[in-house]
């Protein structure tokens, strides 16, 4: 009787455990770690891509005008401030000369002395000319000697040389005086052309030396973008290509531009090419220097070729840290639930999410685009119409 009861309890336990084990196995195979991973697929197609390059840059000024006096002086007034737009010829600041007025007075006195020296030299030259003429007439009448005539002519030459020297000295003094007057005019600092004030480096009352900056201006048409582009995707980048510029402060406004030049030196650390992009039309208002800009450069169209979604392209397993990593795609095997890795040679890509495949795939080949979990060679998969979770 006891043995029969024990058998009944064993059968009851088995009746519970067997369905439970079957349920656990089903759950493990369908939704546990052994469950197949949902993926989406796409077919390789032949299409002509319009490649483009995307890069990040900063707004910079090609030219900066540094405004300052040509002589030492004290800042009397500054009429503009940082951020103001100025016009060509506008008075920006005024200087007080340190000793310019005294130098002008001294130069005026020197000019008076030079005038007196010229008048004296002229009188001596005129007297020497009269004497030479008189002795020439006397020598013609045989009333004086030839030696005396030669002496008077030599005195005339000396007087003429002295007059020429006096005139040269007066011209030099006049030039120095004109230079001092020009320096006085230079104490009024005016804008050489239209610009934006980006720096104010001196305040009224401060003393500055010749050549020291008081203000800095940036001409509006000198703004450009210092652009960085990944070397891998920069194939075909050249001067003259059209550009679309999106400033960070105006993300929804596309500004037209073009590539002015490609810098001869690249950044070896970040593996980026450097380029200068100019605006086709000066933006209004002007963006601040240093503002970030997103730039899209349109490259020449590619001939028709096999292409796949860029999301399907993966680095080869185990090569994530290699700079020379190869690329490939996942494809389902013939039975449909297993994966195989197919190495490919990618070409250029467009900004619509397609990349050309130069080698490794044929038109019509199916490739895995997205998956719920990271994939590996032992993954079991099934094709879903859409995913509810992440990408590989």
C-alpha positions in Angstrom: 0.0 0.0 0.0 2.9 2.4 0.9 4.6 1.5 -2.4 1.5 2.3 -4.4 1.2 5.7 -2.6 4.8 6.5 -3.4 4.3 5.7 -7.1 1.3 8.0 -7.1 3.3 10.9 -5.6 6.1 10.3 -8.2 3.7 10.4 -11.0 2.1 13.6 -9.7 5.5 15.3 -9.4 6.5 14.2 -12.9 3.1 15.4 -14.2 4.1 18.9 -12.9 7.8 18.9 -13.8 7.6 17.6 -17.4 5.2 20.4 -18.6 7.3 22.9 -16.6 10.5 21.8 -18.2 8.9 21.9 -21.6 7.6 25.4 -20.9 11.1 26.5 -19.8 12.6 25.0 -22.8 10.1 26.7 -25.1 10.7 30.1 -23.3 14.5 29.7 -23.6 14.3 28.9 -27.3 11.9 31.6 -28.1 12.7 34.5 -25.8 15.8 33.6 -23.8 19.5 33.7 -24.6 19.0 30.9 -27.1 16.1 32.6 -28.9 16.6 33.7 -32.5 17.4 37.4 -33.0 15.0 39.5 -35.1 16.7 41.2 -38.0 15.7 43.3 -41.0 17.1 42.8 -44.5 17.6 44.8 -47.7 18.6 43.9 -51.2 21.7 45.2 -52.9 20.6 47.5 -55.7 22.2 49.2 -58.7 21.9 53.0 -58.4 23.8 56.2 -59.1 24.8 57.9 -55.9 25.3 61.6 -55.4 28.0 61.5 -52.7 28.5 64.2 -50.2 31.0 65.0 -47.4 29.9 66.2 -44.0 32.2 68.2 -41.8 32.3 70.4 -38.7 34.1 73.8 -38.8 34.4 77.1 -37.0 33.8 80.6 -38.2 37.1 82.5 -38.6 38.3 85.8 -40.1 40.6 85.7 -43.1 41.8 89.3 -42.4 41.9 91.3 -39.2 42.5 95.0 -39.3 44.5 96.3 -36.3 43.9 100.0 -35.8 46.5 102.1 -33.8 48.5 105.3 -33.9 51.8 105.7 -35.8 53.2 107.8 -33.0 53.1 107.5 -29.2 50.3 109.3 -27.6 47.5 109.2 -25.0 44.0 107.9 -25.9 41.7 110.9 -25.8 38.5 109.1 -26.8 37.2 105.8 -28.2 33.9 106.2 -30.1 33.0 102.6 -30.8 32.7 99.4 -28.8 33.0 95.6 -29.4 30.2 94.3 -31.7 29.5 97.6 -33.5 29.5 97.8 -37.3 31.6 100.7 -38.7 31.8 102.4 -42.1 34.9 103.2 -44.1 36.2 106.6 -43.0 34.3 106.6 -39.7 36.2 108.2 -36.8 36.9 105.4 -34.3 39.2 107.1 -31.8 41.3 110.2 -31.2 44.8 110.5 -29.6 46.6 113.2 -27.7 50.2 113.5 -28.8 52.8 113.2 -26.0 55.4 115.7 -27.4 54.2 116.2 -31.0 53.2 119.9 -30.5 56.6 120.7 -29.1 58.3 118.9 -32.0 56.1 120.9 -34.5 57.1 124.2 -32.9 60.8 123.2 -33.0 60.4 122.2 -36.7 58.8 125.5 -37.5 61.8 127.4 -36.0 64.2 125.1 -37.9 62.3 126.0 -41.1 62.7 129.8 -40.4 66.5 129.3 -39.9 66.6 127.3 -43.2 64.8 130.2 -45.0 67.3 132.7 -43.6 70.2 130.5 -44.7 68.7 130.3 -48.2 68.3 134.1 -48.4 71.9 134.6 -47.2 73.2 132.0 -49.7 71.2 133.7 -52.5 72.7 137.1 -51.6 76.2 135.6 -51.7 75.5 133.9 -55.0 74.1 137.1 -56.6 77.2 139.1 -55.4 79.6 136.5 -56.7 77.7 136.4 -60.0 78.0 140.2 -60.3 81.7 140.2 -59.4 82.4 137.4 -61.9 80.6 139.4 -64.7 82.4 142.6 -63.8 85.9 140.9 -63.9 85.0 139.2 -67.1 84.4 142.6 -68.7 87.6 144.0 -67.2 89.6 141.0 -68.5 88.1 141.6 -71.9 89.4 145.2 -71.7 92.7 144.0 -70.5 92.3 145.8 -67.2 92.7 142.8 -65.0 94.6 139.5 -65.0 93.2 136.1 -66.0 94.1 134.7 -62.6 91.8 137.3 -60.9 89.0 136.4 -63.3 89.4 132.7 -62.5 89.3 133.4 -58.8 86.0 135.4 -59.1 84.5 132.5 -61.1 85.6 130.0 -58.5 83.9 132.2 -55.8 80.7 132.1 -57.9 80.8 128.3 -58.1 81.3 128.1 -54.3 78.4 130.5 -53.7 76.1 128.5 -56.1 77.0 125.2 -54.3 76.3 126.9 -50.9 72.9 128.0 -52.3 72.0 124.6 -53.5 73.0 123.1 -50.1 70.8 125.6 -48.3 67.9 124.9 -50.5 68.3 121.1 -50.0 68.4 121.7 -46.2 65.2 123.8 -46.4 63.5 121.0 -48.4 64.5 118.4 -45.8 63.2 120.6 -42.9 59.9 121.2 -44.9 59.6 117.4 -45.4 60.1 116.8 -41.7 57.5 119.4 -40.9 55.0 117.8 -43.3 55.7 114.4 -41.7 54.9 115.9 -38.3 51.7 117.4 -39.6 50.8 114.0 -41.1 51.4 112.4 -37.7 49.0 114.8 -36.2 46.4 113.8 -38.8 47.1 110.1 -37.9 46.1 110.8 -34.3 42.6 110.6 -35.6 42.0 106.8 -36.1 39.5 106.1 -38.9 38.1 102.9 -40.3 40.0 102.0 -43.5 36.9 100.0 -44.7 33.6 98.6 -43.5 34.0 96.2 -40.6 32.9 94.7 -37.3 34.7 95.7 -34.1 35.9 92.5 -32.4 38.3 94.0 -29.9 38.8 97.2 -27.9 42.3 97.1 -26.4 42.7 100.7 -25.0 40.6 103.0 -23.0 40.6 106.8 -22.8 43.5 108.0 -20.6 45.8 105.1 -21.4 49.1 105.8 -23.2 50.0 103.7 -26.2 53.2 103.5 -28.3 53.5 103.6 -32.1 52.0 100.5 -33.7 50.1 99.4 -30.6 46.5 98.2 -31.2 43.6 100.4 -30.0 40.9 98.5 -31.9 40.5 95.4 -34.1 38.1 95.2 -37.0 37.0 92.3 -39.2 35.8 93.0 -42.7 32.4 91.3 -43.2 33.5 89.7 -46.5 36.5 88.1 -44.9 34.6 85.5 -42.9 35.1 81.8 -43.8 34.7 78.4 -42.3 37.8 76.4 -41.1 36.5 73.0 -42.0 37.6 69.5 -40.8 36.7 66.5 -43.0 37.4 62.8 -42.3 40.1 61.6 -44.7 38.3 58.4 -45.4 35.2 60.1 -46.8 37.0 63.1 -48.5 37.7 61.4 -51.8 37.0 63.9 -54.6 37.2 66.9 -52.3 38.4 69.9 -54.3 38.3 73.7 -54.5 35.2 75.1 -56.1 32.7 72.5 -54.8 29.4 73.9 -53.6 28.6 73.8 -49.9 25.6 74.0 -47.6 26.4 75.7 -44.3 24.3 75.4 -41.2 25.4 77.6 -38.4 24.7 76.3 -34.9 22.8 79.5 -34.1 20.6 79.0 -37.3 20.2 75.2 -37.6 17.2 75.5 -40.0 18.8 78.0 -42.3 21.0 76.7 -45.1 23.6 79.2 -46.3 25.3 78.8 -49.7 29.0 78.5 -49.9 31.9 77.0 -51.8 35.3 75.4 -51.1 38.0 78.1 -51.4 40.9 75.8 -51.0 42.2 72.5 -49.5 45.0 73.1 -47.0 48.3 71.4 -48.0 48.7 70.0 -44.5 46.3 67.5 -42.9 45.8 66.7 -39.2 47.7 63.5 -38.6 46.3 63.1 -35.1 42.6 63.2 -35.9 43.1 61.9 -39.5 41.2 64.8 -41.0 41.7 67.0 -44.0 41.5 70.8 -43.5 39.7 73.1 -45.9 38.5 76.7 -46.1 34.8 77.3 -47.1 33.6 80.8 -47.9 30.1 82.2 -48.0 28.6 83.0 -51.3 26.7 85.9 -49.7 27.8 87.5 -46.4 25.3 86.3 -43.7 23.2 88.9 -41.9 23.7 89.3 -39.0 27.3 88.3 -39.0 28.0 85.1 -37.0 30.4 85.5 -34.1 34.0 84.3 -34.6 34.4 80.8 -33.3 30.8 79.7 -33.9 30.5 76.0 -34.9 29.1 75.3 -38.4 27.9 72.1 -40.0 29.0 71.9 -43.6 27.8 69.6 -46.4 29.9 69.4 -49.5 28.4 68.0 -52.7 30.9 65.8 -54.6 30.7 64.8 -58.3 28.1 62.2 -59.0 29.2 58.5 -59.2 28.5 56.1 -62.0 25.8 53.5 -61.4 26.9 50.6 -59.2 25.9 48.1 -56.5 24.9 49.8 -53.3 23.4 48.8 -49.9 22.1 50.7 -46.9 25.0 52.2 -45.0 23.6 50.7 -41.8 24.3 47.2 -43.1 28.1 47.9 -43.4 30.0 46.7 -40.3 33.6 46.5 -39.3 35.0 43.0 -39.4 34.7 41.2 -36.0 37.7 41.7 -33.8 39.0 44.7 -35.7 37.2 47.5 -33.9 40.5 49.0 -32.6 42.4 48.7 -35.9 42.9 51.7 -38.1 43.1 49.5 -41.2 40.0 47.4 -40.3 38.2 45.7 -43.1 34.5 45.9 -43.6 31.7 43.4 -44.4 28.1 42.5 -44.0 26.0 39.7 -42.4 24.0 37.4 -44.7 21.7 34.6 -43.7 22.8 31.2 -44.7 20.8 28.9 -47.0 18.8 27.4 -44.1 17.7 30.9 -43.1 18.5 31.0 -39.4 22.3 31.1 -39.4 24.6 33.9 -40.4 27.8 34.2 -42.5 30.2 37.0 -42.6 30.8 38.4 -46.1 33.8 40.8 -46.5 33.2 43.7 -48.9 35.1 46.7 -50.2 33.0 49.8 -49.6 33.1 52.9 -51.9 31.7 56.3 -51.3 28.4 57.1 -49.6 25.7 59.7 -49.9 23.8 61.5 -47.1 20.7 59.5 -47.8 22.1 56.4 -46.1 23.5 54.4 -49.1 27.0 53.3 -49.7 28.5 51.8 -52.9 30.0 48.3 -52.7 33.0 47.8 -55.0 33.6 44.2 -54.3 31.9 41.3 -52.4 28.2 41.6 -53.4 26.1 41.2 -56.5 22.8 43.0 -57.3 19.9 41.3 -55.5 22.0 39.9 -52.6 20.2 40.2 -49.3 22.1 41.7 -46.4 21.2 42.2 -42.7 20.5 45.9 -42.0 19.3 46.1 -38.4 19.1 43.6 -35.5 17.7 43.6 -32.0 21.0 42.5 -30.6 24.7 42.5 -31.6 25.3 39.6 -34.0 28.0 37.0 -34.2 28.6 33.9 -36.3 26.6 31.6 -34.0 23.6 33.9 -33.8 20.2 32.4 -34.8 18.0 35.0 -36.6 14.7 35.5 -38.2 13.5 38.2 -40.5 11.0 40.7 -39.1 9.2 43.5 -40.8 10.3 46.0 -38.2 12.2 46.1 -35.0 11.2 47.4 -31.6 14.7 47.6 -30.1 18.2 48.7 -31.0 20.5 48.3 -33.9 23.7 46.1 -34.1 
